[in-house]
Amino acid sequence: MLVTPLSLLLVVFRVYNLEQPPFFTLACIVFGGFAISYWLPFHLKQPFLTALSLGGAYVLLTAAVATLVIAAGLVMFAVIRSPLGFGARVTILLTILAACIYGRATGRFPVPGDFWPVLGAIFMFRMMIYLYDLKHTPGPANLKDYLSYFFLLPNYYFLLFPVVDHQVFRNSYYKRDINVVAQQGIWWILRGTTHLLFYRVIYQLSDNFSPPGVSVPLAVAVKIVACYLLYLRVSGQFHIIAGMLCLFGYDLPETNHRYFLAHSVNDMWRRINIYWKDFMVKMVYFPTYFKLRRKGALQAELVGTVLVVVVTYILHAYQFFWIRGQFRLSISDALFWVVLGSAMLGNVLIENRNKLRPQPTVWGGRLQNAVQVVVTFCFMAVLWSMWSADSLTEWLYFLKTGNI
């Protein structure tokens, strides 16, 4: 009953040419591996998945890139597992990171160009979480846990990957019955597939939207909304990734949740990329908040929010560097985060003030929520269109003429 819908999904992937050709290969490996893993004894399930993930690297990547990525991971584990102090191990890892950044920026190392994006996609964020948890968890690092956490099979294809939390990943393993978790994964893969198909339709319509007689304001409005809706590609990919991991017993939380229905900017932040939000809360917001809350809870919330936005801006540029080879630090990019951060700070003040106000009636609350959803959607759509433009000049030209 589980394999049948997965087989139908493979048909959909093939008929609609969903994503690039290697995606279909990835889906075949994952779905076939699930069919085998399902019947294995429990103590063999995780070793099988690790072997499948390491072997899958040689199918989805070139042999040279796969070997270099696995070797780099083992070198970093050797540093982590060494008897040196935690600070010394982090220093060595930072030195390795600096060398890799130099190699990525200059291209002077004799490695394939495809090696750097894959290396970054696997280690650039999850290594931060892993070291954080390692520092706060007794006991040495475990190779089996390390390999299962970093070498995730879908990550070889999806370079834009959700920031899976290490503790959540470990604790979610076979937390519930595999039939329930696998069915949840199938639904998420199906949902992600619909997102990607809608993305394709919206992309084609917005790219060709120039019917005669349409006014400039209408054309601008349609293209602004379509630009925001194109985020469906990211949410679609994230749902498929999480769904694939669910097939092997990892009962992970949802990656995105009805983000177009957010009723405020902060609510949108909590919905649009849940794993990133949790990453920032764990690594930035909570440490800042608990350190400053003696001076006032509101002040701690505001400072924590500012730091989250600043770190997110920097890490997005860092992520862009590993994928594209250059840091994205344009004026429109900086302006996007300044405006979004200011709106989030205002939202924190409003939410803090509303705690003392009486709750509206049922119908009044529904009407207020509907208005807030529309306003938030319009605000984010306009802001997103600016962020997506190559430059601020291009965006202003688009607002004036309706042409991109």
Beta strands, then each sheet from edge to edge (+ up, - down):
end
